[in-house]
Amino acid sequence: MKKLKNALLLFFLVFTIYPTIAQQAQDSLSTTTIDTVLPVTVIDTIPKTNDTIPKTSEKIDLTKKNYILGGITVVGNETISEQSILIFSGLVNGQAIKIPGDKLSSAIKKLWNSKLFSNVDVYATKMDGNTIYLEIAVRELSKVGKVEIKGIKKSKIEELSKELEFQPGSMLTENLITTTKNQIADKYKEKGFLKTKVTISTKPDTSAVNTENALILIDKGEKIKIKEITFHDNSMLSDNKLKKAMKKTKEKKIQNIFKSSKYIDDVYEEDLLKVVEKYQENGFRDAIIVKDSLSFNDDNTINLDITVSEGQRYKFGEITFLGNTVFTDQQLQNILKIQPGVTYNGKFLNERVKGDGTPESQDITNTYLDNGYLFSRVDLVETGADDNVIDIEVRIVEDEPATINKVTVVGNDVTNDHVLYREIYTRPGDLFSRSDIIRSIRELGQLGYIDPENIVPDVQPNYTDKTTDIEYSVAEKGSSQVELQGGYGGGAFVGTLALSFNNFSIKNLFNIDEYKPVPRGDGQSISLRLQASRFSRTYSVSFSEPWWGGKRPKGFNFSVYSSSQYAFDFQSRDVDKDQRLDIIGATIGLSQRLKWPDDFFTLSTSLNFQRFVLNDFFLSTFGYNNGTSNNINFTANLGRNSAGPSPIYPRYGSQFNVIAEVTPPYSSFNDKEYINLPDEEKFEWLEYYKINFMGRWFTQIYKDLILMSNAEFGFLGAYNQDIGVSPFERFYVGGDGMATGQFDGRQVIALRGYPNSSLTSFAGGTVYNKISFELRYAITLKPSASIYALTFLEGGNSFDSFKEFKPFELKRSAGAGIRVFMPAFGLLGIDFGYGFDDIPGTDEISGWQTHFIIGQQF
């Protein structure tokens, strides 16, 4: 009987409790979504949380769906206030809430997305009719306290610390630790430390709540170089040719002493593409890298093994043009420059059709863009490859030409709009032209107060009406220079005050409100200079306006100066101001941009006057101590300047000038017997003619690696052989090219590797020539400072007469240097040059010379 009672009790419990349990299980399964007050979610990035609901022992009925939120409490928070957590959640007392529903799931997601917590749970703590009370239980993430880095030099720790996101106060997450490890490892792998290991350990900071101090230990290992690069299955192109194609992945060998042999994965992948490109340039269109592998050697070097599949060599077959109506087949063929039968070169084909990425690229696509066809499209299609001969179709969709609707400039806070607009070649109503955009960038960059590296054109096409807007974004840079210095030398104090303002505004000279600190914005230049000492004083002022009248590019400039040099007794060290050389001078000039032969040409003319007055003052160039000499000359300069985009660091184009300077032939107007006259009468009115040629060409070798080629020639002649060549305006070759303390109008020509003026006779040369090659590499081209390094080869010489002129008898030199241009100080530099030839008058070669370069931009 007792057993029967127990069985009936068990049966009763099963049938009464099981439906309740089953229903709860079913409810539990039906509520495992983000719409529940249970802190569970389907979002993978959010950890699953406890599903403890209700929290109290009281029975809470959650069969209803709509509730009023009666109250929210927060537990588990240590450093983050309850109010902040409630603000993060977005929940407020009194709001209607559905369980399950979007508002609660959204609150949970917001708390997770704040990245402040490692766990979030939500509990129902009380029910009062339709009113529900919730509790948010959180566990805060630890914060990073002190961060210590070990394993690298102290000088590198500060630099690395600034780069990392692992900073004191950051939330300490596994993702932060992993990201930091990878970032450090990748940084050192790029420097050749392929086996870099990074460990990060943390421990609680007993002095701060919920904070852990971290130790980052870096084991760089040894720098690993590439010992050998081996190619497999290549028969048509040699190993050496393929290795040369890899521009930055080099073996550790003597011939690569100036190139890095470290392994960088991303660079290596790029160089593998260059290997394939090299094959395609030689007709192997189907060439591929089959596989590549890396193996370590015992001496901390690696070997790279690269297996290629060369495929067959192809030739160009028939090339046809489809869809072209603007240009004839022959015109497009002249641009393409590919004839049937030549070895297939995929790179060259693409460059002739799509462009090579340079501003001067001459290709089919850019030819259409230069003629307004902004919406044109040019595609290459291979139509056949029988017998290793590839037929090409150049398919062209010309569409309609686009006109320019609107042109705007942004970013100029100082420079007035009209100053920039007048330099822009894209005008509303004109046909779109890519070349005009490139030219506009160059002209803006040549101004001197616009950063040429940060001129960004934004072309905004409107296909519907076949128009486009163009917006030029510019960044202004400092262009004014202030020089205030004093020094003691030669027994005297020398003081200098010089002010040079580029982008000046003369019209606001008397407008006090525009002095910030001086009136600016109209593109004019003005400079003032005062220098004084016991021995001399000099005053000068100059002004230039590049757009005289404001409508056309006609420049106007003038300058006046006055200088006095006093006699100095080297024994008594006294200065006698009664013995002096006084010089006054003035220049007025006009310039005009030309439209023929093209609009890169400029014609500049100037009228110049100098008056030299000697009062018992000895100067070897003059040949007399008392008297007056006058120099009135007219100068014409025909120049062409297409170099750009920056005047400080041109990457392309050229500059050349042909300069003629002439004085009136005074001796032809009188009957004086000049051959017997003393120098003070013979040179009372200077007469001569002078011709200069200077040319520079800039060639982009690779990105910021630029080759500058330079050629110069100068000749000074006389009208009257009885007078002879003027002792003024002569050529002095050698040294840094800086003329200081000279008053005879001499032209100083730099030739590094030799002392200043050492390649010219005491009286000065009447003929000179010079050639030079300079390989430049830009280190930084920021507005605050442009810095580039250079190496050079050059040769030059001067001669006393044209009869002695031997153009190939050059004094040669080579060396290296660096240039720094800062707007406030101008151009600064230093060169180390080695002269290979002897200095005239000595039997020893010049050898190593150091030259300091100081120049100013006005």
WOFEN-V525518 format. One record per helix or strand of 2 or more residues. SS is the DSSP state (a for helix, b for strand). FROM is the first residue (numbers start at 1). TO is the last residue. If there is no record, write none. Layout:
SS/FROM/TO, SS/FROM/TO
This chain:
a/2/30, b/66/75, a/82/89, b/96/98, a/102/113, b/117/128, b/131/140, b/143/150, a/154/163, a/174/189, b/197/204, b/211/219, b/225/232, a/239/245, a/254/256, a/265/281, b/288/296, b/301/309, b/315/322, a/329/336, a/346/354, a/364/370, b/377/384, a/386/388, b/389/397, b/403/410, a/417/421, a/434/445, a/452/454, b/456/462, b/467/473, b/481/489, b/492/504, a/506/508, a/512/514, b/520/532, b/536/545, b/554/569, b/574/593, b/601/615, b/627/641, b/654/663, a/666/669, a/674/676, a/679/682, b/689/702, b/705/717, b/731/733, b/747/749, b/767/782, b/785/799, a/802/804, b/811/822, b/826/838, b/845/855
